[in-house]
Amino acid sequence: MAAQHLEAGVEAPAARCPVDHGAAGDDHHGYRPFDMKDPFAAYANLRHDHPVMYDERIGYWVVTRHADVKAVFDDWETFSSENAQAPVRERGPEASRIMKEGGFTAYSGLSARVPPDHTRIRAIAQRAFTPRRYKALEPSIRENIRAAFDRMLASPDRTGDILRSVAYDIPTITILTLLGVDPAMVPTYKRWSDSRAAMTWGDLSNEEQIPHAHNLVEYWQEMQRLVAEAHETHPDSLVGDLVAAQDAGAEISDHEIASLCYSLLFAGHETTTTLIANSFRVLLTHREAWQAIVADPARIPAAIDEILRYSGSIVAWRRRALRDAEIGGVPIPAGADILVVMGSANRDESVFAHADEFDIDREDARSHLSFGYGIHYCLGNMLAKLQDRLVLEEAVAAVPSLRLAEGADIGFRENLSFRVPTSVPVTWEA
């Protein structure tokens, strides 16, 4: 029940920091929780000076070293994921009323569940995430990517935006196809997903929450409809697989299947859109790396691992201490909320030599924590990397002269966990 209360927006009491920040900590070492423009200098300050810091502005202990982040992820019995999907800011009374009256009871698919429920549901979900499905999807993904590039490259002034022209739609079409949803609904699902991100990880006023609350009610009702329809039509889709598993005796309820869909339709495209956008942003900023994959596309998989380390889609995730514990030698009281900052861990100099340098030949790039670690390691990681690889393969073949637009100043959306560029403006030669 505790996790369900969290999903409804009830926050645990904030713990107080027993460590005196002193004058050096007055600005929290430069760390601004919702600012994703360029957080890495602040991350470095925290790693060096205060690797486990209580931030009273958000009510979380902020953990920034690789070893500590990995240890928190690995110890699910002490550091529960039950708050992973809880709203960062408590829902206001009007948003809460809208969602209650709309029948919104969605709960996490996997990321906020704990064993034994997590173990049971993940084992069933893994049956649907099969190499067969990925292989069947690959030709259509590649065809959609080629069509997207053709549309962008038709621009008479040879300018475009990778985020809007390529990264925005491709992963959404892929996950909708996987789940058996009409790809024509891409704009609708994007609207719902934007609302989910804003309501869960954003810093919204009570008034700003209201339109997003309406969107989440629509989103949840559509997930329930998908499951009910699958019982009737038995589609060849991931939803169909889950319903078939249930019919064959697997211990999973319709509500749990709908919650999985609710999570997958968000996680399955939002982070992949960001991965694709960041891949171009980083590679085109580091021109020698772009030229290297143009000359030898076989280097693209290694480049993707380094992109995930250097500039991952998700830079922070949440946990809750179930009992008194320690992180990096710092006492953590039972009930404390914890923010593990993978974006900092991935730049930890004690693990990665020259960690602030982007190097697609780095041999240990796969030690990154961008997909998490332990029992909650990202279920869809292979699908995300597959799509990014296909997009980069098509790009280097179709438009090797691609460049970032001159003077491009790329912004990032403000939220606690996702580092999402607002655009990736590009140009190319005739």
Buried (B, 14 or more C-beta within 10 A) or exposed (E): EEBEEBBBBEBBEBBEBEEEBEEEBEEBBEBBBBEBEEBBEBBBBBBEEBBBBBBEEBBBBBBBBBBBBBBBBEBBEBBBBBBBBBBBBBBBEEBBEBBEEBEBBBBBBBBBBBEEBBEBBBEBBEEBBEEEBBEEBBEEBBEBBBEBBEEBBEEEEBEBBBBBBBBBBBBBBBBBBBBBBEBEBBEBBBBBBBBBBBBBBBBBEBEBBBBBBBBBBBBBBBBBEBBEBBBEEEBEBBBBBBBBBBEEEBEBEBBBBBBBBBBBBBBBBBBBBBBBBBBBBBBBBBEEBBEBBBEEBEBBBBBBBBBBBBBBBBBBBBBBBBEEBEBBEBEBBEBBBBBBBBBBBBBBEEBBEEBEEBBBEBEEBEBBBBBBBBBBEBBBBEBBBBBBBBBBBBBBEBBBEBBBBEEBEBEBBBBBBBBBBEBBBBBBEE
